Amino acid sequence: MKTWLSRLYIQVFIAIILGALVGYFLPGVGITLQPLADGFIKLIKMLLAPVIFGTIVVGVAKMGNLKEVGRIGVRALLYFEVVSTLALVIGLVVVNVMQPGAGMNIDATHINGSAIAGYAKAAEAQPGFVGFLMDIIPTTMVDAFAKGAMLQIILISVLLGVALVQAGEHGKPVVVVIDSLLDALFRIVAMVMRLAPIGAGAGVAFTISKYGFGTVWSLAYLMLGVYITSIVFVVVVLGTVCIWTGFSLTKVLGYFKDEILITFGTCSTEAVMPRMMVKLERLGCEKSVVGLVLPTGYTFNADGTCIYLTMAAIFVAQATNTPLGIGDQLVVLGVLLLTSKGSAGVAGAGFVTLAATLSSIHTVPVAGLVLLLGVDRFMNEARAVTNLIGNAVATIAIAKWEGAFDATKAQDAYRKRAAVAAEEIIPEPESSHALPRPTVVTP
């Protein structure tokens, strides 16, 4: 029996507390710990492209029926659009009720915008809708993997998976090789995840060292609104999806508590994507559904980011006394329906998306984003965790709708999760069904 200290979520939780203490009492030390957090995220990002590629290729090849691939993709995109729109609308309603920026009376013409110059420049580089669609097509296959462009990798993976299905018996050896490589990659993920407590603790220490608790208190009302709205969204909206599709939100949150804590500490959902893919398969979701839905959801289903975007945009308008009628707010909502789809799973992407949105509507002063700089990182934690939970629920829900969910495996996973140390995520291939060998079905 391993001690409770051997469990990853306990280690991460302790690291987050220690990181907060270091950031507060030893800010000079805390600010130097950023490379540890960045290094951990880079190690995970190094593995993302091949893991996503292998999972999708093997999943599509195993599925065999190309109509199923298209049906799952369409169903996933419709789900993402509905749920993310709900998140935007809920954020808009809450910020109008709470009015966290009312009474601040900030003169936007006197704000020094140099602090957000980098974000504004990045926002200008954001492609329009047509550009966004064109960016899905890579210049070359190698270029997609070199840049880690998720949607481009998904496109290549789906095309190769379809080609292997059409190849029939000739495609089987390729699938076996890719699946063997995938098994090795997940073992590397298991090694890297042992560093998760260091990455999470260092991330919290750096954040508190750089911004301090004083900044948090000055904009505490807005932060409170974002956190409460995120919690309500998870409990009410995602809870309703869980009830509708027949599984327990509480059990899902308990099952993914390691990933939730790591995401909270690093502010990055990408840091746990490989673990999420394996654990969702272990939970009973078919590999094909996990491979298609989860990576796509990281781009199209950022529920927490949607909540933050509407609340932050209207907050800036309230703080700078910029009048926004219902029509103006609906315009903001409409623009966010498009720009929110470009938010990635890394820290800071939401702020760039917000800058791009305000720059495009020319109503709310972009310089007002300076007000959010100090607390953006703290709110990033709420939106990253909400994004993570939203994509976990989406994958399970779509798997159940497709009849691609094994309830018996789910019960076994919940039962084992209570007894097995969290870091033992990658099982031995011959003693577990977490990473099944693929079978290619000829059309």
DRENDO-1510 file (C-alpha; in Angstrom, 1 decimal, always signed):
<recs>
REC; n; res; u; v; w
REC; 1; MET; +0.0; +0.0; +0.0 .
REC; 2; LYS; +1.5; +3.3; -1.1 .
REC; 3; THR; +1.4; +6.3; +1.2 .
REC; 4; TRP; -1.0; +9.1; +0.5 .
REC; 5; LEU; +2.1; +11.3; -0.4 .
REC; 6; SER; +2.7; +9.1; -3.4 .
REC; 7; ARG; -0.5; +10.3; -5.1 .
REC; 8; LEU; +0.1; +12.9; -7.7 .
REC; 9; TYR; -2.8; +15.2; -6.8 .
REC; 10; ILE; -1.5; +15.3; -3.2 .
REC; 11; GLN; +2.0; +16.2; -4.4 .
REC; 12; VAL; +0.6; +18.9; -6.7 .
REC; 13; PHE; -1.7; +20.3; -4.0 .
REC; 14; ILE; +1.3; +20.6; -1.5 .
REC; 15; ALA; +3.4; +22.1; -4.3 .
REC; 16; ILE; +0.8; +24.8; -5.0 .
REC; 17; ILE; +0.6; +25.8; -1.3 .
REC; 18; LEU; +4.4; +25.9; -1.0 .
REC; 19; GLY; +4.6; +27.9; -4.2 .
REC; 20; ALA; +2.1; +30.4; -2.9 .
REC; 21; LEU; +4.1; +30.8; +0.3 .
REC; 22; VAL; +7.4; +31.2; -1.6 .
REC; 23; GLY; +5.8; +33.8; -3.9 .
REC; 24; TYR; +4.4; +35.8; -1.0 .
REC; 25; PHE; +7.3; +35.7; +1.5 .
REC; 26; LEU; +10.3; +35.3; -0.9 .
REC; 27; PRO; +9.2; +37.1; -4.1 .
REC; 28; GLY; +12.8; +37.4; -5.3 .
REC; 29; VAL; +13.1; +33.6; -5.3 .
REC; 30; GLY; +9.6; +33.1; -6.7 .
REC; 31; ILE; +10.2; +35.2; -9.8 .
REC; 32; THR; +13.2; +33.1; -10.7 .
REC; 33; LEU; +11.2; +29.9; -10.7 .
REC; 34; GLN; +9.4; +30.7; -13.9 .
REC; 35; PRO; +11.7; +28.6; -16.0 .
REC; 36; LEU; +10.7; +25.5; -14.1 .
REC; 37; ALA; +7.1; +26.0; -14.9 .
REC; 38; ASP; +7.8; +26.9; -18.5 .
REC; 39; GLY; +10.1; +23.9; -18.9 .
REC; 40; PHE; +7.5; +21.5; -17.6 .
REC; 41; ILE; +4.9; +22.8; -20.1 .
REC; 42; LYS; +7.5; +22.7; -22.9 .
REC; 43; LEU; +8.2; +19.1; -22.2 .
REC; 44; ILE; +4.5; +18.2; -22.5 .
REC; 45; LYS; +4.1; +20.4; -25.6 .
REC; 46; MET; +7.0; +18.5; -27.2 .
REC; 47; LEU; +4.9; +15.4; -27.0 .
REC; 48; LEU; +1.5; +16.8; -28.1 .
REC; 49; ALA; +1.9; +16.6; -31.8 .
REC; 50; PRO; +3.0; +13.0; -32.1 .
REC; 51; VAL; +0.5; +11.9; -29.4 .
REC; 52; ILE; -2.5; +13.6; -31.1 .
REC; 53; PHE; -1.3; +12.3; -34.5 .
REC; 54; GLY; -1.0; +8.7; -33.3 .
REC; 55; THR; -4.2; +8.7; -31.3 .
REC; 56; ILE; -6.3; +10.0; -34.2 .
REC; 57; VAL; -4.7; +7.8; -36.9 .
REC; 58; VAL; -5.1; +4.6; -34.8 .
REC; 59; GLY; -8.6; +5.6; -33.7 .
REC; 60; VAL; -9.9; +6.3; -37.2 .
REC; 61; ALA; -8.3; +3.2; -38.5 .
REC; 62; LYS; -9.8; +1.1; -35.8 .
REC; 63; MET; -13.2; +2.6; -36.4 .
REC; 64; GLY; -13.2; +1.4; -40.0 .
REC; 65; ASN; -16.6; +3.1; -40.9 .
REC; 66; LEU; -15.8; +6.5; -42.5 .
REC; 67; LYS; -19.4; +7.6; -42.0 .
REC; 68; GLU; -18.9; +7.3; -38.2 .
REC; 69; VAL; -15.9; +9.7; -38.4 .
REC; 70; GLY; -17.9; +12.3; -40.2 .
REC; 71; ARG; -20.9; +11.9; -37.8 .
REC; 72; ILE; -18.7; +12.2; -34.7 .
REC; 73; GLY; -17.0; +15.3; -36.1 .
REC; 74; VAL; -20.3; +17.1; -37.0 .
REC; 75; ARG; -21.8; +16.2; -33.7 .
REC; 76; ALA; -18.8; +17.4; -31.8 .
REC; 77; LEU; -18.7; +20.7; -33.6 .
REC; 78; LEU; -22.5; +21.3; -33.0 .
REC; 79; TYR; -22.0; +20.5; -29.3 .
REC; 80; PHE; -19.0; +22.9; -29.0 .
REC; 81; GLU; -20.9; +25.7; -30.7 .
REC; 82; VAL; -24.0; +25.4; -28.5 .
REC; 83; VAL; -22.1; +25.0; -25.2 .
REC; 84; SER; -19.5; +27.7; -25.8 .
REC; 85; THR; -22.4; +30.1; -26.9 .
REC; 86; LEU; -24.1; +29.4; -23.6 .
REC; 87; ALA; -20.9; +30.2; -21.8 .
REC; 88; LEU; -20.6; +33.6; -23.6 .
REC; 89; VAL; -24.2; +34.4; -22.9 .
REC; 90; ILE; -24.0; +33.5; -19.2 .
REC; 91; GLY; -20.8; +35.6; -18.8 .
REC; 92; LEU; -22.6; +38.5; -20.5 .
REC; 93; VAL; -25.6; +38.2; -18.1 .
REC; 94; VAL; -23.5; +37.9; -15.0 .
REC; 95; VAL; -21.3; +40.9; -15.7 .
REC; 96; ASN; -24.4; +43.1; -16.4 .
REC; 97; VAL; -25.9; +42.0; -13.1 .
REC; 98; MET; -22.7; +42.4; -11.0 .
REC; 99; GLN; -21.3; +45.4; -12.8 .
REC; 100; PRO; -17.8; +45.0; -11.4 .
REC; 101; GLY; -16.4; +48.0; -13.3 .
REC; 102; ALA; -19.1; +50.5; -12.4 .
REC; 103; GLY; -17.8; +53.4; -10.4 .
REC; 104; MET; -14.2; +53.1; -11.4 .
REC; 105; ASN; -14.4; +56.1; -13.7 .
REC; 106; ILE; -11.2; +55.4; -15.6 .
REC; 107; ASP; -10.2; +57.9; -18.3 .
REC; 108; ALA; -9.1; +55.7; -21.2 .
REC; 109; THR; -7.3; +58.6; -22.9 .
REC; 110; HIS; -4.9; +58.8; -19.9 .
REC; 111; ILE; -4.1; +55.1; -19.8 .
REC; 112; ASN; -0.5; +54.2; -20.7 .
REC; 113; GLY; -1.0; +51.4; -23.2 .
REC; 114; SER; +2.7; +50.4; -23.5 .
REC; 115; ALA; +2.1; +47.5; -21.1 .
REC; 116; ILE; -0.2; +45.8; -23.6 .
REC; 117; ALA; +1.7; +46.7; -26.7 .
REC; 118; GLY; +2.8; +43.1; -27.1 .
REC; 119; TYR; -0.7; +41.7; -26.8 .
REC; 120; ALA; -2.0; +44.3; -29.2 .
REC; 121; LYS; +0.6; +43.3; -31.8 .
REC; 122; ALA; -0.2; +39.7; -31.3 .
REC; 123; ALA; -3.9; +40.5; -31.7 .
REC; 124; GLU; -3.2; +42.2; -35.0 .
REC; 125; ALA; -1.7; +39.0; -36.3 .
REC; 126; GLN; -4.8; +37.1; -35.5 .
REC; 127; PRO; -6.4; +35.9; -38.9 .
REC; 128; GLY; -9.9; +36.6; -39.9 .
REC; 129; PHE; -12.5; +33.9; -40.3 .
REC; 130; VAL; -11.4; +33.0; -43.8 .
REC; 131; GLY; -7.8; +33.2; -42.7 .
REC; 132; PHE; -8.6; +30.9; -39.8 .
REC; 133; LEU; -10.1; +28.3; -42.2 .
REC; 134; MET; -7.1; +28.5; -44.5 .
REC; 135; ASP; -4.7; +28.1; -41.6 .
REC; 136; ILE; -6.1; +24.6; -41.0 .
REC; 137; ILE; -4.4; +23.5; -44.2 .
REC; 138; PRO; -0.6; +23.3; -43.6 .
REC; 139; THR; +2.0; +24.5; -46.0 .
REC; 140; THR; +3.7; +21.1; -45.6 .
REC; 141; MET; +3.1; +18.1; -43.3 .
REC; 142; VAL; +6.5; +18.7; -41.6 .
REC; 143; ASP; +5.6; +22.4; -41.0 .
REC; 144; ALA; +2.4; +21.4; -39.1 .
REC; 145; PHE; +4.4; +19.2; -36.7 .
REC; 146; ALA; +7.2; +21.7; -36.4 .
REC; 147; LYS; +4.8; +24.5; -35.4 .
REC; 148; GLY; +2.6; +22.3; -33.3 .
REC; 149; ALA; -0.4; +23.6; -35.1 .
REC; 150; MET; -3.2; +21.5; -33.6 .
REC; 151; LEU; -5.9; +21.8; -36.2 .
REC; 152; GLN; -3.4; +21.1; -39.0 .
REC; 153; ILE; -2.2; +18.0; -37.2 .
REC; 154; ILE; -5.8; +16.9; -36.8 .
REC; 155; LEU; -6.4; +17.3; -40.5 .
REC; 156; ILE; -3.3; +15.3; -41.5 .
REC; 157; SER; -4.2; +12.6; -38.9 .
REC; 158; VAL; -7.8; +12.2; -40.1 .
REC; 159; LEU; -6.7; +12.0; -43.8 .
REC; 160; LEU; -4.0; +9.4; -43.0 .
REC; 161; GLY; -6.5; +7.4; -40.9 .
REC; 162; VAL; -9.0; +7.4; -43.7 .
REC; 163; ALA; -6.3; +6.3; -46.2 .
REC; 164; LEU; -5.3; +3.4; -43.9 .
REC; 165; VAL; -8.9; +2.3; -43.7 .
REC; 166; GLN; -9.2; +2.3; -47.5 .
REC; 167; ALA; -5.9; +0.5; -47.8 .
REC; 168; GLY; -7.4; -2.5; -45.8 .
REC; 169; GLU; -4.9; -5.3; -45.2 .
REC; 170; HIS; -2.0; -3.3; -46.6 .
REC; 171; GLY; -2.6; -0.6; -44.0 .
REC; 172; LYS; -2.5; -2.9; -40.9 .
REC; 173; PRO; +1.3; -2.9; -40.5 .
REC; 174; VAL; +1.4; +0.9; -40.5 .
REC; 175; VAL; -1.3; +1.0; -37.9 .
REC; 176; VAL; +0.6; -1.5; -35.7 .
REC; 177; VAL; +3.8; +0.6; -36.0 .
REC; 178; ILE; +2.1; +3.9; -35.1 .
REC; 179; ASP; +0.3; +2.2; -32.2 .
REC; 180; SER; +3.6; +0.9; -30.9 .
REC; 181; LEU; +5.1; +4.4; -31.1 .
REC; 182; LEU; +2.1; +5.8; -29.3 .
REC; 183; ASP; +2.6; +3.3; -26.5 .
REC; 184; ALA; +6.2; +4.5; -26.1 .
REC; 185; LEU; +5.2; +8.2; -26.2 .
REC; 186; PHE; +2.7; +7.6; -23.4 .
REC; 187; ARG; +5.5; +6.1; -21.3 .
REC; 188; ILE; +7.5; +9.2; -21.9 .
REC; 189; VAL; +4.4; +11.2; -20.7 .
REC; 190; ALA; +4.4; +9.2; -17.5 .
REC; 191; MET; +8.0; +10.1; -16.9 .
REC; 192; VAL; +7.4; +13.8; -17.5 .
REC; 193; MET; +4.3; +13.9; -15.3 .
REC; 194; ARG; +6.5; +13.1; -12.3 .
REC; 195; LEU; +7.7; +16.7; -12.6 .
REC; 196; ALA; +4.1; +18.1; -12.4 .
REC; 197; PRO; +4.4; +19.2; -8.8 .
REC; 198; ILE; +7.5; +21.2; -9.6 .
REC; 199; GLY; +5.9; +22.8; -12.6 .
REC; 200; ALA; +2.6; +23.7; -10.8 .
REC; 201; GLY; +4.4; +25.0; -7.6 .
REC; 202; ALA; +6.8; +27.1; -9.7 .
REC; 203; GLY; +4.0; +28.5; -11.7 .
REC; 204; VAL; +2.1; +29.7; -8.6 .
REC; 205; ALA; +5.2; +31.1; -7.0 .
REC; 206; PHE; +6.0; +33.1; -10.1 .
REC; 207; THR; +2.5; +34.5; -10.5 .
REC; 208; ILE; +2.3; +35.7; -6.9 .
REC; 209; SER; +5.8; +37.0; -6.9 .
REC; 210; LYS; +5.2; +39.1; -10.0 .
REC; 211; TYR; +1.7; +40.4; -9.4 .
REC; 212; GLY; +1.3; +40.1; -5.6 .
REC; 213; PHE; -1.9; +39.8; -3.6 .
REC; 214; GLY; -2.4; +43.5; -3.6 .
REC; 215; THR; -3.4; +43.5; -7.3 .
REC; 216; VAL; -5.8; +40.7; -6.6 .
REC; 217; TRP; -7.6; +42.7; -3.9 .
REC; 218; SER; -8.0; +45.7; -6.1 .
REC; 219; LEU; -10.0; +43.8; -8.7 .
REC; 220; ALA; -11.3; +41.2; -6.4 .
REC; 221; TYR; -15.0; +41.8; -7.4 .
REC; 222; LEU; -14.3; +41.0; -11.0 .
REC; 223; MET; -12.3; +37.9; -10.1 .
REC; 224; LEU; -15.0; +36.7; -7.8 .
REC; 225; GLY; -17.5; +37.1; -10.6 .
REC; 226; VAL; -15.4; +35.0; -13.0 .
REC; 227; TYR; -14.8; +32.3; -10.4 .
REC; 228; ILE; -18.4; +32.1; -9.3 .
REC; 229; THR; -19.7; +32.1; -12.9 .
REC; 230; SER; -17.2; +29.4; -13.8 .
REC; 231; ILE; -18.4; +27.2; -10.9 .
REC; 232; VAL; -22.1; +27.8; -11.7 .
REC; 233; PHE; -21.4; +26.9; -15.4 .
REC; 234; VAL; -19.7; +23.7; -14.4 .
REC; 235; VAL; -22.4; +22.7; -11.9 .
REC; 236; VAL; -25.5; +23.8; -13.9 .
REC; 237; VAL; -24.6; +23.6; -17.6 .
REC; 238; LEU; -22.1; +20.8; -17.6 .
REC; 239; GLY; -24.0; +19.1; -14.7 .
REC; 240; THR; -27.1; +19.1; -16.9 .
REC; 241; VAL; -25.2; +17.6; -19.8 .
REC; 242; CYS; -24.0; +14.8; -17.4 .
REC; 243; ILE; -27.5; +14.1; -16.2 .
REC; 244; TRP; -28.9; +14.2; -19.7 .
REC; 245; THR; -26.4; +11.7; -21.0 .
REC; 246; GLY; -26.4; +9.5; -17.9 .
REC; 247; PHE; -23.2; +9.9; -15.9 .
REC; 248; SER; -22.1; +11.6; -12.7 .
REC; 249; LEU; -20.3; +15.0; -12.8 .
REC; 250; THR; -19.0; +14.4; -9.3 .
REC; 251; LYS; -17.3; +11.2; -10.3 .
REC; 252; VAL; -15.8; +12.8; -13.3 .
REC; 253; LEU; -14.4; +15.6; -11.2 .
REC; 254; GLY; -12.9; +13.1; -8.8 .
REC; 255; TYR; -11.5; +11.0; -11.5 .
REC; 256; PHE; -9.7; +13.9; -13.1 .
REC; 257; LYS; -8.7; +15.7; -9.9 .
REC; 258; ASP; -4.9; +15.3; -10.7 .
REC; 259; GLU; -5.3; +17.0; -14.0 .
REC; 260; ILE; -7.5; +19.8; -12.6 .
REC; 261; LEU; -4.8; +20.6; -9.9 .
REC; 262; ILE; -2.0; +20.6; -12.5 .
REC; 263; THR; -4.0; +22.8; -14.8 .
REC; 264; PHE; -4.8; +25.2; -11.9 .
REC; 265; GLY; -1.1; +25.4; -11.1 .
REC; 266; THR; +0.3; +25.8; -14.7 .
REC; 267; CYS; -2.7; +27.7; -16.2 .
REC; 268; SER; -2.4; +25.4; -19.2 .
REC; 269; THR; -4.7; +22.6; -20.3 .
REC; 270; GLU; -2.1; +21.4; -22.8 .
REC; 271; ALA; +0.0; +20.3; -19.9 .
REC; 272; VAL; -2.4; +17.5; -19.2 .
REC; 273; MET; -3.7; +16.6; -22.7 .
REC; 274; PRO; -1.8; +13.3; -23.1 .
REC; 275; ARG; -3.0; +12.1; -19.6 .
REC; 276; MET; -6.6; +13.2; -20.4 .
REC; 277; MET; -6.5; +11.1; -23.6 .
REC; 278; VAL; -5.3; +7.9; -21.8 .
REC; 279; LYS; -7.7; +8.4; -18.8 .
REC; 280; LEU; -10.7; +9.0; -21.0 .
REC; 281; GLU; -10.0; +5.7; -22.8 .
REC; 282; ARG; -9.5; +4.0; -19.5 .
REC; 283; LEU; -12.9; +5.5; -18.5 .
REC; 284; GLY; -14.6; +3.7; -21.3 .
REC; 285; CYS; -14.5; +6.1; -24.2 .
REC; 286; GLU; -13.4; +4.6; -27.5 .
REC; 287; LYS; -10.0; +5.7; -28.8 .
REC; 288; SER; -11.5; +7.0; -32.0 .
REC; 289; VAL; -13.9; +9.4; -30.1 .
REC; 290; VAL; -11.2; +10.6; -27.8 .
REC; 291; GLY; -8.8; +11.2; -30.6 .
REC; 292; LEU; -11.3; +13.3; -32.6 .
REC; 293; VAL; -13.2; +15.1; -29.9 .
REC; 294; LEU; -10.6; +16.1; -27.2 .
REC; 295; PRO; -8.0; +17.8; -29.4 .
REC; 296; THR; -10.6; +19.6; -31.4 .
REC; 297; GLY; -12.3; +20.7; -28.2 .
REC; 298; TYR; -9.1; +22.4; -27.1 .
REC; 299; THR; -9.6; +24.9; -29.9 .
REC; 300; PHE; -13.4; +25.0; -30.4 .
REC; 301; ASN; -14.7; +24.4; -26.9 .
REC; 302; ALA; -13.0; +26.8; -24.5 .
REC; 303; ASP; -16.0; +27.3; -22.1 .
REC; 304; GLY; -14.0; +29.0; -19.4 .
REC; 305; THR; -12.3; +31.4; -21.9 .
REC; 306; CYS; -15.7; +32.3; -23.3 .
REC; 307; ILE; -17.0; +33.3; -19.8 .
REC; 308; TYR; -13.9; +35.4; -19.2 .
REC; 309; LEU; -14.0; +37.1; -22.6 .
REC; 310; THR; -17.5; +38.5; -22.2 .
REC; 311; MET; -17.0; +39.5; -18.6 .
REC; 312; ALA; -13.7; +41.1; -19.2 .
REC; 313; ALA; -14.9; +43.0; -22.3 .
REC; 314; ILE; -17.9; +44.5; -20.6 .
REC; 315; PHE; -15.9; +45.2; -17.4 .
REC; 316; VAL; -13.5; +47.4; -19.4 .
REC; 317; ALA; -16.5; +49.2; -20.9 .
REC; 318; GLN; -18.0; +49.8; -17.4 .
REC; 319; ALA; -14.7; +50.9; -15.9 .
REC; 320; THR; -14.0; +53.4; -18.7 .
REC; 321; ASN; -17.6; +54.7; -18.7 .
REC; 322; THR; -18.1; +53.5; -22.3 .
REC; 323; PRO; -21.8; +53.2; -23.0 .
REC; 324; LEU; -22.9; +49.9; -24.5 .
REC; 325; GLY; -26.5; +49.3; -25.3 .
REC; 326; ILE; -28.1; +45.9; -25.9 .
REC; 327; GLY; -27.3; +46.1; -29.6 .
REC; 328; ASP; -23.6; +46.9; -28.9 .
REC; 329; GLN; -23.3; +44.1; -26.4 .
REC; 330; LEU; -24.8; +41.7; -29.0 .
REC; 331; VAL; -22.2; +42.8; -31.5 .
REC; 332; VAL; -19.5; +42.0; -28.9 .
REC; 333; LEU; -21.1; +38.6; -28.4 .
REC; 334; GLY; -21.2; +38.0; -32.1 .
REC; 335; VAL; -17.6; +38.8; -32.6 .
REC; 336; LEU; -16.6; +36.7; -29.6 .
REC; 337; LEU; -18.4; +33.7; -31.2 .
REC; 338; LEU; -15.7; +33.8; -33.8 .
REC; 339; THR; -12.6; +35.0; -32.0 .
REC; 340; SER; -13.1; +32.7; -29.1 .
REC; 341; LYS; -12.6; +29.7; -31.4 .
REC; 342; GLY; -9.0; +30.8; -31.9 .
REC; 343; SER; -8.0; +30.6; -28.2 .
REC; 344; ALA; -5.4; +27.9; -27.5 .
REC; 345; GLY; -4.9; +25.9; -24.4 .
REC; 346; VAL; -1.8; +27.9; -23.2 .
REC; 347; ALA; -1.6; +30.6; -20.7 .
REC; 348; GLY; -2.2; +34.1; -22.1 .
REC; 349; ALA; -4.1; +33.1; -25.2 .
REC; 350; GLY; -7.4; +34.4; -23.8 .
REC; 351; PHE; -5.8; +37.9; -23.3 .
REC; 352; VAL; -4.6; +38.0; -26.9 .
REC; 353; THR; -8.1; +36.9; -28.1 .
REC; 354; LEU; -9.7; +39.7; -26.0 .
REC; 355; ALA; -7.3; +42.3; -27.4 .
REC; 356; ALA; -8.2; +41.1; -30.9 .
REC; 357; THR; -11.9; +41.3; -30.2 .
REC; 358; LEU; -11.8; +44.9; -28.8 .
REC; 359; SER; -9.6; +46.0; -31.7 .
REC; 360; SER; -12.1; +44.7; -34.2 .
REC; 361; ILE; -15.2; +46.3; -32.7 .
REC; 362; HIS; -13.7; +49.8; -32.1 .
REC; 363; THR; -16.2; +50.5; -29.3 .
REC; 364; VAL; -14.5; +49.5; -26.1 .
REC; 365; PRO; -11.0; +51.1; -25.7 .
REC; 366; VAL; -8.2; +48.5; -26.1 .
REC; 367; ALA; -6.1; +50.5; -23.7 .
REC; 368; GLY; -8.5; +49.6; -20.9 .
REC; 369; LEU; -7.0; +46.1; -21.0 .
REC; 370; VAL; -4.2; +47.5; -18.8 .
REC; 371; LEU; -6.7; +47.2; -15.9 .
REC; 372; LEU; -6.7; +43.5; -16.3 .
REC; 373; LEU; -3.0; +42.8; -16.6 .
REC; 374; GLY; -2.4; +42.3; -12.9 .
REC; 375; VAL; -5.2; +39.8; -12.4 .
REC; 376; ASP; -5.4; +38.1; -15.8 .
REC; 377; ARG; -3.1; +35.3; -14.6 .
REC; 378; PHE; -5.2; +34.6; -11.6 .
REC; 379; MET; -8.4; +34.5; -13.7 .
REC; 380; ASN; -6.5; +32.3; -16.2 .
REC; 381; GLU; -6.6; +29.6; -13.6 .
REC; 382; ALA; -10.4; +29.6; -13.5 .
REC; 383; ARG; -10.8; +29.6; -17.2 .
REC; 384; ALA; -8.2; +26.9; -17.8 .
REC; 385; VAL; -9.8; +24.5; -15.3 .
REC; 386; THR; -13.3; +25.2; -16.7 .
REC; 387; ASN; -12.0; +24.5; -20.2 .
REC; 388; LEU; -10.5; +21.2; -19.1 .
REC; 389; ILE; -13.7; +20.0; -17.3 .
REC; 390; GLY; -15.8; +21.1; -20.3 .
REC; 391; ASN; -13.7; +19.1; -22.7 .
REC; 392; ALA; -13.7; +16.0; -20.5 .
REC; 393; VAL; -17.5; +16.2; -20.2 .
REC; 394; ALA; -17.9; +16.8; -24.0 .
REC; 395; THR; -15.8; +13.7; -24.8 .
REC; 396; ILE; -17.7; +11.5; -22.5 .
REC; 397; ALA; -21.1; +12.8; -23.6 .
REC; 398; ILE; -20.4; +12.4; -27.3 .
REC; 399; ALA; -19.0; +8.9; -26.7 .
REC; 400; LYS; -22.2; +8.0; -24.9 .
REC; 401; TRP; -24.4; +9.5; -27.7 .
REC; 402; GLU; -22.4; +7.5; -30.3 .
REC; 403; GLY; -22.7; +4.3; -28.3 .
REC; 404; ALA; -18.9; +4.3; -28.0 .
REC; 405; PHE; -18.8; +4.2; -24.2 .
REC; 406; ASP; -18.2; +1.1; -22.0 .
REC; 407; ALA; -20.0; +1.6; -18.7 .
REC; 408; THR; -18.3; -1.5; -17.2 .
REC; 409; LYS; -14.8; +0.0; -17.9 .
REC; 410; ALA; -16.0; +3.3; -16.4 .
REC; 411; GLN; -17.1; +1.5; -13.1 .
REC; 412; ASP; -13.8; -0.3; -13.0 .
REC; 413; ALA; -11.9; +3.0; -13.6 .
REC; 414; TYR; -13.7; +4.7; -10.8 .
REC; 415; ARG; -13.1; +1.8; -8.5 .
REC; 416; LYS; -9.4; +1.5; -9.3 .
REC; 417; ARG; -8.9; +5.3; -9.1 .
REC; 418; ALA; -9.7; +5.2; -5.4 .
REC; 419; ALA; -6.9; +2.6; -4.8 .
REC; 420; VAL; -4.2; +3.3; -7.4 .
REC; 421; ALA; -1.6; +6.0; -7.1 .
REC; 422; ALA; -2.3; +8.7; -9.6 .
REC; 423; GLU; +1.1; +8.7; -11.3 .
REC; 424; GLU; +0.5; +5.0; -12.4 .
REC; 425; ILE; -1.4; +6.3; -15.4 .
REC; 426; ILE; +0.4; +4.2; -18.0 .
REC; 427; PRO; -0.2; +0.5; -17.5 .
REC; 428; GLU; +1.8; -2.5; -18.7 .
REC; 429; PRO; +0.5; -3.3; -22.2 .
REC; 430; GLU; -0.1; -7.0; -21.5 .
REC; 431; SER; -1.9; -6.5; -18.2 .
REC; 432; SER; -4.4; -3.8; -19.0 .
REC; 433; HIS; -6.9; -2.8; -21.6 .
REC; 434; ALA; -6.1; +1.0; -21.3 .
REC; 435; LEU; -4.2; +0.9; -24.6 .
REC; 436; PRO; -5.8; -1.8; -26.8 .
REC; 437; ARG; -4.2; -3.1; -29.9 .
REC; 438; PRO; -5.9; -1.8; -33.0 .
REC; 439; THR; -7.8; -3.8; -35.5 .
REC; 440; VAL; -8.3; -2.4; -39.0 .
REC; 441; VAL; -11.7; -3.0; -40.5 .
REC; 442; THR; -11.7; -3.0; -44.3 .
REC; 443; PRO; -14.6; -1.0; -45.9 .
</recs>
